[in-house]
């Protein structure tokens, strides 16, 4: 019987020596080149992809301040990007963590598709 080999991700897509990741992001070409997605600031697009990674394939996600800071983005700047994504209809706030001092709960939404 032939031995099955597991390749992992292409070397230029990972920093791990074995090319295996616990989580990775898959984004469609149609999203990358969509006029409304391209109209977002570069930072908002990056944050959307980060949110896709954090969601682990689910619709709901959180972006804790510690995660945002670890990526070198100031929290205030990230909040502005989140507001931009909300205004453009890419995400929506499900639950605010302001009173409990926890991360907000967001979910991806599709209003941006409905705007013609």
C-alpha positions, 0 to 999 in steps of 0.5 A: 500500500502506498504511503500517504504523505501530508504536505501542509501549507505552502512554505510561503504561507506559514512560519512553522517549519513543518508547514502545519497550522492549527488555524488558517484563513480562506478568503474567496477571490470574489471578496478580495476584488469586490468593489465594496471590500476594496473601498474599505481602508487597508486596515479595515480589510486586514482586521476583517481577515483577522476576524475571519481567522479568529472566528475559526469558520464560524459566523461569530467572533471576538477580537480581544484587545490583547490579540489586537495589540499583539499584532501591533495595531493600537486598540483605538485604531482597531475600534475605528476599523471595526466601526468602518466594517460595521458601517459598511455592513460587513460585521455587526455588534451582537453584544457589547462587553463594555459594562462587563469589561470583556471583549465585544461579540460580533458576527459577520453580516451580509448587508454589504451584499444587499446594497446593490 
